Amino acid sequence: QLQLVESGGGLVQPGGSLRLSCAASGLTLDDYAIGWFRQAPGKEREGVSCISSSAGNTYYADSVKGRFTISRDNANNTVTLQMNSLKPDDTGVYYCAAGVLFRRCVRSGGVMDYWGKGTLVTVSS
């Protein structure tokens, strides 16, 4: 059983940056594609970014392209989402998720096998 724990969320001003981390345990992370998803109050969960098991493929939602960067360190069993130029619309609970197939991560909302509990990101003045 793969367990995922997110960290790095918090309050940041518009234009600021945050780095989210996803730490895995129980199983090795290098067998899985990893995605970041977010959910704002009253809205559906949406996909933010995905990375394949070997980091050969990445995906970014149009709303974050050019501002967010996903990366992974399989040796340390972690995945990172670097978020720059943050906007109020980026506010929400960010979830890390793992799945066998990269293409399932790209789907709206994500079709993944394992989910973390989330970390709250608030972008506000």
N, CA, C and O of each residue as an XYZ file, in Angstrom:
500
protein
N       0.840     -1.188      0.000
C       0.000      0.000      0.000
C       0.879      1.244      0.000
O       1.776      1.389      0.831
N       0.609      2.134     -0.942
C       1.372      3.366     -1.065
C       0.695      4.469     -0.258
O      -0.508      4.696     -0.382
N       1.481      5.149      0.567
C       0.992      6.274      1.341
C       1.673      7.552      0.876
O       2.880      7.571      0.633
N       0.888      8.623      0.753
C       1.378      9.898      0.267
C       1.054     10.989      1.278
O      -0.060     11.050      1.800
N       2.026     11.846      1.552
C       1.853     12.941      2.496
C       2.343     14.226      1.852
O       3.506     14.331      1.462
N       1.441     15.214      1.740
C       1.787     16.511      1.172
C       2.272     17.455      2.268
O       1.894     17.326      3.432
N       3.109     18.400      1.875
C       3.566     19.439      2.786
C       3.943     20.673      1.980
O       4.132     20.597      0.766
N       4.050     21.804      2.658
C       4.496     23.032      2.026
C       3.426     24.071      1.795
O       3.737     25.182      1.364
N       2.169     23.749      2.067
C       1.103     24.711      1.880
C       1.157     25.822      2.912
O       1.867     25.728      3.913
N       0.394     26.879      2.650
C       0.353     28.006      3.555
C      -0.244     29.221      2.897
O      -0.844     29.133      1.826
N      -0.076     30.359      3.543
C      -0.583     31.638      3.055
C       0.529     32.389      2.343
O       1.636     32.520      2.866
N       0.232     32.880      1.149
C       1.206     33.622      0.364
C       0.493     34.757     -0.366
O      -0.677     34.630     -0.729
N       1.196     35.858     -0.577
C       0.628     36.991     -1.302
C       0.638     36.747     -2.802
O       1.472     35.988     -3.295
N      -0.276     37.379     -3.539
C      -0.226     37.265     -4.996
C       1.145     37.647     -5.539
O       1.750     38.627     -5.105
N       1.621     36.859     -6.493
C       2.948     37.054     -7.043
C       4.031     36.281     -6.323
O       5.162     36.204     -6.803
N       3.703     35.708     -5.182
C       4.665     34.955     -4.411
C       4.822     33.530     -4.895
O       4.246     33.132     -5.907
N       5.613     32.768     -4.152
C       5.936     31.401     -4.530
C       5.774     30.455     -3.358
O       5.926     30.844     -2.200
N       5.464     29.208     -3.674
C       5.432     28.126     -2.711
C       5.982     26.873     -3.367
O       5.884     26.696     -4.581
N       6.556     26.016     -2.555
C       7.033     24.729     -3.025
C       6.307     23.636     -2.246
O       6.458     23.531     -1.028
N       5.523     22.828     -2.948
C       4.821     21.711     -2.346
C       5.616     20.435     -2.546
O       6.221     20.221     -3.596
N       5.605     19.591     -1.527
C       6.295     18.315     -1.600
C       5.322     17.179     -1.319
O       4.383     17.321     -0.537
N       5.563     16.064     -1.966
C       4.794     14.847     -1.763
C       5.771     13.741     -1.421
O       6.597     13.354     -2.248
N       5.677     13.235     -0.207
C       6.554     12.172      0.256
C       5.799     10.850      0.265
O       4.677     10.770      0.766
N       6.415      9.821     -0.288
C       5.787      8.510     -0.400
C       6.443      7.513      0.533
O       7.633      7.605      0.833
N       5.647      6.559      0.985
C       6.141      5.465      1.802
C       5.300      4.228      1.541
O       4.210      4.317      0.976
N       5.803      3.087      1.950
C       5.095      1.829      1.760
C       5.502      1.104      0.499
O       5.754     -0.100      0.529
N       5.569      1.822     -0.611
C       5.999      1.298     -1.898
C       6.926      2.306     -2.555
O       6.884      3.496     -2.243
N       7.752      1.832     -3.454
C       8.633      2.736     -4.174
C       7.833      3.576     -5.160
O       6.942      3.073     -5.845
N       8.162      4.857     -5.220
C       7.407      5.798     -6.036
C       7.761      5.723     -7.509
O       6.994      6.202     -8.344
N       8.895      5.140     -7.853
C       9.339      5.159     -9.244
C       8.520      4.265    -10.162
O       8.759      4.250    -11.369
N       7.560      3.519     -9.621
C       6.668      2.712    -10.444
C       5.400      3.459    -10.847
O       4.574      2.920    -11.583
N       5.238      4.693    -10.373
C       3.974      5.390    -10.527
C       4.120      6.746    -11.185
O       5.106      7.456    -10.984
N       3.111      7.091    -11.980
C       2.927      8.474    -12.380
C       2.343      9.239    -11.197
O       1.545      8.695    -10.434
N       2.740     10.500    -11.046
C       2.294     11.321     -9.928
C       1.612     12.574    -10.459
O       2.080     13.197    -11.411
N       0.512     12.927     -9.836
C      -0.202     14.130    -10.219
C      -0.496     15.011     -9.024
O      -0.622     14.542     -7.892
N      -0.603     16.302     -9.305
C      -1.088     17.273     -8.336
C      -2.460     17.757     -8.786
O      -2.655     18.125     -9.944
N      -3.396     17.750     -7.863
C      -4.760     18.190     -8.108
C      -5.133     19.213     -7.049
O      -4.542     19.239     -5.970
N      -6.095     20.042     -7.349
C      -6.530     21.034     -6.374
C      -8.045     21.175     -6.409
O      -8.700     20.898     -7.415
N      -8.575     21.615     -5.278
C     -10.008     21.807     -5.156
C     -10.281     23.052     -4.325
O      -9.879     23.140     -3.164
N     -10.959     23.997     -4.925
C     -11.385     25.197     -4.230
C     -12.768     24.973     -3.629
O     -13.515     24.129     -4.124
N     -13.129     25.706     -2.573
C     -14.453     25.536     -1.972
C     -15.575     25.724     -2.991
O     -15.604     26.714     -3.722
N     -16.490     24.770     -3.027
C     -17.623     24.844     -3.926
C     -17.333     24.479     -5.366
O     -18.221     24.583     -6.213
N     -16.121     24.056     -5.670
C     -15.748     23.706     -7.030
C     -15.282     22.261     -7.120
O     -14.919     21.646     -6.117
N     -15.299     21.731     -8.335
C     -14.832     20.378     -8.567
C     -13.314     20.324     -8.521
O     -12.634     21.321     -8.763
N     -12.801     19.156     -8.208
C     -11.368     18.943     -8.229
C     -10.853     19.028     -9.659
O     -11.491     18.527    -10.585
N      -9.706     19.658     -9.837
C      -9.123     19.807    -11.159
C      -7.662     19.393    -11.158
O      -6.959     19.525    -10.157
N      -7.227     18.893    -12.296
C      -5.839     18.520    -12.445
C      -4.959     19.738    -12.627
O      -5.323     20.669    -13.346
N      -3.810     19.740    -11.986
C      -2.853     20.837    -12.060
C      -1.632     20.442    -12.882
O      -1.246     21.146    -13.816
N      -1.030     19.314    -12.528
C       0.184     18.874    -13.197
C       0.382     17.390    -12.973
O      -0.039     16.848    -11.951
N       1.029     16.727    -13.933
C       1.326     15.305    -13.838
C       2.734     15.049    -14.343
O       3.250     15.777    -15.190
N       3.345     14.000    -13.808
C       4.668     13.594    -14.250
C       4.708     12.073    -14.310
O       4.204     11.398    -13.413
N       5.307     11.535    -15.366
C       5.372     10.094    -15.548
C       6.380      9.481    -14.589
O       7.142     10.188    -13.928
N       6.372      8.154    -14.523
C       7.199      7.449    -13.551
C       8.686      7.719    -13.723
O       9.426      7.775    -12.740
N       9.129      7.886    -14.963
C      10.536      8.155    -15.245
C      10.809      9.624    -15.530
O      11.930      9.985    -15.888
N       9.805     10.472    -15.376
C       9.890     11.912    -15.624
C      10.064     12.246    -17.105
O      10.454     13.363    -17.443
N       9.779     11.291    -17.986
C       9.902     11.541    -19.408
C       8.764     12.365    -19.984
O       8.915     12.975    -21.043
N       7.629     12.390    -19.303
C       6.462     13.140    -19.756
C       5.914     13.974    -18.615
O       5.865     13.525    -17.470
N       5.503     15.189    -18.934
C       4.858     16.066    -17.974
C       3.626     16.696    -18.596
O       3.509     16.816    -19.816
N       2.714     17.094    -17.728
C       1.491     17.760    -18.149
C       1.225     18.929    -17.214
O       1.429     18.833    -16.004
N       0.764     20.039    -17.795
C       0.362     21.196    -17.016
C      -0.971     21.715    -17.520
O      -1.186     21.832    -18.726
N      -1.853     22.022    -16.604
C      -3.086     22.690    -16.981
C      -2.758     24.051    -17.586
O      -1.778     24.690    -17.202
N      -3.581     24.487    -18.531
C      -3.325     25.765    -19.191
C      -3.236     26.919    -18.193
O      -2.486     27.872    -18.407
N      -3.989     26.834    -17.121
C      -4.037     27.916    -16.152
C      -2.744     28.084    -15.360
O      -2.512     29.143    -14.778
N      -1.900     27.054    -15.331
C      -0.666     27.122    -14.554
C       0.581     27.009    -15.412
O       1.693     27.137    -14.899
N       0.423     26.774    -16.688
C       1.563     26.582    -17.581
C       2.450     27.824    -17.583
O       1.968     28.948    -17.726
N       3.743     27.605    -17.423
C       4.695     28.695    -17.367
C       4.942     29.224    -15.978
O       5.908     29.955    -15.761
N       4.084     28.870    -15.021
C       4.229     29.331    -13.643
C       4.588     28.207    -12.680
O       5.306     28.430    -11.705
N       4.092     27.000    -12.948
C       4.336     25.851    -12.081
C       5.307     24.892    -12.755
O       5.341     24.783    -13.980
N       6.093     24.201    -11.940
C       7.016     23.199    -12.432
C       6.940     21.959    -11.548
O       7.082     22.046    -10.329
N       6.717     20.814    -12.168
C       6.678     19.557    -11.439
C       7.992     18.814    -11.657
O       8.550     18.829    -12.754
N       8.476     18.169    -10.609
C       9.697     17.393    -10.700
C       9.624     16.240     -9.712
O       8.794     16.233     -8.803
N      10.502     15.271     -9.904
C      10.508     14.141     -8.990
C      11.929     13.694     -8.710
O      12.824     13.834     -9.543
N      12.111     13.153     -7.519
C      13.376     12.596     -7.087
C      13.076     11.184     -6.613
O      12.773     10.959     -5.441
N      13.164     10.241     -7.533
C      12.800      8.868     -7.205
C      13.715      8.260     -6.145
O      13.285      7.401     -5.375
N      14.964      8.696     -6.102
C      15.885      8.179     -5.107
C      15.423      8.506     -3.689
O      15.646      7.723     -2.765
N      14.785      9.656     -3.517
C      14.279     10.070     -2.216
C      12.777      9.878     -2.078
O      12.194     10.256     -1.061
N      12.145      9.295     -3.091
C      10.724      8.976     -3.046
C       9.862     10.223     -2.822
O       8.928     10.207     -2.020
N      10.188     11.296     -3.536
C       9.457     12.540     -3.391
C       9.138     13.157     -4.749
O       9.838     12.927     -5.736
N       8.068     13.945     -4.776
C       7.670     14.735     -5.932
C       7.436     16.155     -5.462
O       6.875     16.372     -4.388
N       7.860     17.122     -6.255
C       7.780     18.524     -5.884
C       6.986     19.305     -6.918
O       7.080     19.044     -8.118
N       6.207     20.262     -6.444
C       5.515     21.214     -7.310
C       5.966     22.610     -6.909
O       5.587     23.115     -5.852
N       6.775     23.228     -7.755
C       7.215     24.597     -7.540
C       6.198     25.537     -8.162
O       5.936     25.462     -9.362
N       5.625     26.417     -7.360
C       4.573     27.315     -7.800
C       5.074     28.748     -7.692
O       5.384     29.226     -6.601
N       5.152     29.427     -8.827
C       5.605     30.810     -8.885
C       4.495     31.701     -9.420
O       3.527     31.219    -10.010
N       4.643     33.001     -9.210
C       3.671     33.988     -9.689
C       2.254     33.600     -9.313
O       1.360     33.598    -10.159
N       2.051     33.274     -8.059
C       0.765     32.764     -7.608
C      -0.330     33.819     -7.697
O      -0.097     35.010     -7.486
N      -1.526     33.346     -8.013
C      -2.708     34.182     -8.155
C      -3.771     33.744     -7.155
O      -3.746     32.603     -6.695
N      -4.706     34.634     -6.809
C      -5.797     34.222     -5.914
C      -6.562     33.001     -6.410
O      -7.039     32.207     -5.600
N      -6.687     32.835     -7.723
C      -7.398     31.685     -8.273
C      -6.660     30.371     -8.042
O      -7.228     29.301     -8.260
N      -5.414     30.433     -7.608
C      -4.670     29.222     -7.273
C      -5.030     28.685     -5.897
O      -4.581     27.601     -5.525
N      -5.821     29.411     -5.146
C      -6.202     29.002     -3.798
C      -6.984     27.692     -3.822
O      -7.857     27.501     -4.668
N      -6.670     26.800     -2.901
C      -7.384     25.550     -2.784
C      -6.576     24.530     -2.007
O      -5.438     24.781     -1.611
N      -7.186     23.378     -1.799
C      -6.491     22.252     -1.201
C      -5.801     21.478     -2.314
O      -6.441     21.063     -3.280
N      -4.512     21.287     -2.178
C      -3.718     20.599     -3.186
C      -3.459     19.170     -2.741
O      -3.003     18.921     -1.625
N      -3.757     18.237     -3.635
C      -3.611     16.819     -3.359
C      -2.552     16.206     -4.260
O      -2.470     16.515     -5.449
N      -1.761     15.350     -3.687
C      -0.832     14.513     -4.420
C      -1.475     13.154     -4.640
O      -2.105     12.615     -3.730
N      -1.325     12.591     -5.835
C      -1.924     11.306     -6.143
C      -1.000     10.494     -7.033
O      -0.219     11.050     -7.805
N      -1.093      9.174     -6.919
C      -0.260      8.254     -7.686
C      -1.129      7.283     -8.467
O      -2.175      6.846     -7.987
N      -0.692      6.952     -9.666
C      -1.392      5.997    -10.500
C      -0.442      5.276    -11.429
O       0.674      5.734    -11.673
N      -0.886      4.153    -11.942
C      -0.037      3.335    -12.801
C       0.157      3.983    -14.171
O       1.247      3.909    -14.740
N      -0.890      4.619    -14.706
C      -0.851      5.150    -16.064
C      -0.834      6.668    -16.065
O      -1.684      7.308    -15.445
N       0.137      7.243    -16.764
C       0.256      8.680    -16.877
C      -0.982      9.303    -17.511
O      -1.437     10.361    -17.077
N      -1.531      8.651    -18.538
C      -2.661      9.223    -19.260
C      -3.902      9.359    -18.382
O      -4.747     10.211    -18.653
N      -4.031      8.557    -17.358
C      -5.158      8.693    -16.451
C      -5.023      9.904    -15.542
O      -6.024     10.448    -15.075
N      -3.800     10.326    -15.292
C      -3.581     11.528    -14.502
C      -4.036     12.769    -15.253
O      -4.500     13.731    -14.641
N      -3.906     12.753    -16.568
C      -4.228     13.914    -17.388
C      -5.736     14.173    -17.432
O      -6.158     15.299    -17.696
N      -6.540     13.162    -17.183
C      -7.993     13.333    -17.186
C      -8.425     14.359    -16.151
O      -7.797     14.511    -15.103
N      -9.502     15.055    -16.464
C     -10.050     16.038    -15.535
C     -10.431     15.370    -14.216
O     -11.155     14.375    -14.193
N      -9.928     15.938    -13.117
C     -10.189     15.374    -11.805
C      -9.273     14.243    -11.417
O      -9.078     13.982    -10.230
N      -8.707     13.566    -12.393
C      -7.764     12.492    -12.145
C      -8.426     11.159    -11.876
O      -9.428     11.088    -11.164
N      -7.868     10.102    -12.443
C      -8.278      8.737    -12.162
C      -7.034      8.045    -11.608
O      -6.262      7.442    -12.354
N      -6.855      8.137    -10.319
C      -5.632      7.702     -9.675
C      -5.928      6.638     -8.622
O      -7.070      6.477     -8.193
N      -4.890      5.917     -8.212
C      -5.044      4.796     -7.299
C      -4.821      5.159     -5.833
O      -5.437      4.563     -4.949
N      -3.953      6.123     -5.567
C      -3.621      6.514     -4.205
C      -3.654      8.026     -4.083
O      -3.219      8.746     -4.982
N      -4.174      8.499     -2.959
C      -4.319      9.934     -2.727
C      -3.783     10.315     -1.349
O      -3.939      9.573     -0.379
N      -3.149     11.486     -1.282
C      -2.816     12.066     -0.003
C      -4.002     12.809      0.569
O      -5.052     12.901     -0.066
N      -3.835     13.341      1.771
C      -4.921     14.043      2.447
C      -5.006     15.518      2.084
O      -5.999     16.171      2.404
N      -3.995     16.051      1.429
C      -4.038     17.414      0.940
C      -3.328     18.408      1.834
O      -3.130     18.171      3.026
N      -2.947     19.533      1.230
C      -2.365     20.657      1.944
C      -2.989     21.938      1.396
O      -3.154     22.085      0.185
N      -3.330     22.854      2.280
C      -4.066     24.056      1.897
C      -3.122     25.147      1.429
O      -2.143     25.474      2.101
N      -3.432     25.708      0.260
C      -2.715     26.851     -0.292
C      -3.691     28.018     -0.383
O      -4.746     27.905     -1.007
N      -3.337     29.136      0.238
C      -4.163     30.331      0.205
C      -3.348     31.482     -0.357
O      -2.309     31.845      0.195
N      -3.821     32.057     -1.456
C      -3.156     33.181     -2.102
C      -4.045     34.402     -1.903
O      -5.119     34.504     -2.496
N      -3.595     35.313     -1.074
C      -4.420     36.460     -0.710
C      -3.549     37.587     -0.184
O      -2.481     37.357      0.384
N      -4.031     38.823     -0.385
C      -3.367     39.983      0.187
C      -3.775     40.206      1.633
O      -3.304     41.149      2.268
